[in-house]
Amino acid sequence: MRHRHQYRHCHGHRNSLYSAPENCRYKLTAVPDVKILHSLGFYPGTVVQKEKRYRLGGPVLIRHATREIALGKDIASAIMVEEDQAL
């Protein structure tokens, strides 16, 4: 069963990773200064794929390079993104 937010279009979104639509590629524009994020390769300009946001304030599942990473709501809300235009 598909959720209605999966049908939202990716174009034109420039907001937090947490509130951005699922199943879209995003370029990170602002990343909080947290060591674990830097060690995972999260810097402004990095491109990630948002796979899923779990309900009830749960984590966000993203794909970065060959890894799938779950980020908590507080961290995902602090990461600012824009739609990735490159194919």
Backbone hydrogen bonds, N-H to C=O, Kabsch-Sander energy under -0.5 kcal/mol:
donor,donor_aa,acceptor,acceptor_aa,energy
6,Q,3,H,-1.7
7,Y,4,R,-1.3
8,R,5,H,-0.8
13,H,10,C,-1.4
15,N,81,V,-0.7
17,L,76,A,-0.9
17,L,79,I,-2.8
18,Y,76,A,-1.3
20,A,16,S,-1.3
23,N,50,K,-2.0
24,C,50,K,-0.8
26,Y,48,V,-3.1
27,K,82,E,-3.1
28,L,46,T,-2.9
29,T,80,M,-3.2
30,A,80,M,-1.5
34,V,32,P,-2.1
37,L,34,V,-0.7
38,H,34,V,-1.6
39,S,35,K,-2.4
40,L,36,I,-1.3
41,G,38,H,-1.1
42,F,37,L,-2.8
43,Y,41,G,-0.9
45,G,28,L,-3.5
46,T,43,Y,-2.2
48,V,26,Y,-2.8
49,Q,63,R,-2.5
50,K,24,C,-2.5
50,K,48,V,-0.5
51,E,49,Q,-0.7
51,E,61,L,-2.3
52,K,61,L,-1.7
54,Y,59,P,-2.6
58,G,54,Y,-0.7
58,G,55,R,-0.7
60,V,71,L,-2.9
61,L,52,K,-3.3
62,I,60,V,-0.6
62,I,69,I,-3.0
63,R,49,Q,-2.9
64,H,62,I,-0.5
64,H,67,R,-2.5
67,R,64,H,-2.3
69,I,62,I,-2.9
71,L,60,V,-2.7
71,L,69,I,-0.5
76,A,72,G,-2.8
77,S,73,K,-2.3
78,A,74,D,-0.8
78,A,75,I,-0.6
79,I,75,I,-0.9
80,M,30,A,-2.2
80,M,78,A,-0.6
81,V,15,N,-3.5
82,E,27,K,-1.9
83,E,13,H,-1.4
84,D,25,R,-2.1
85,Q,83,E,-0.6
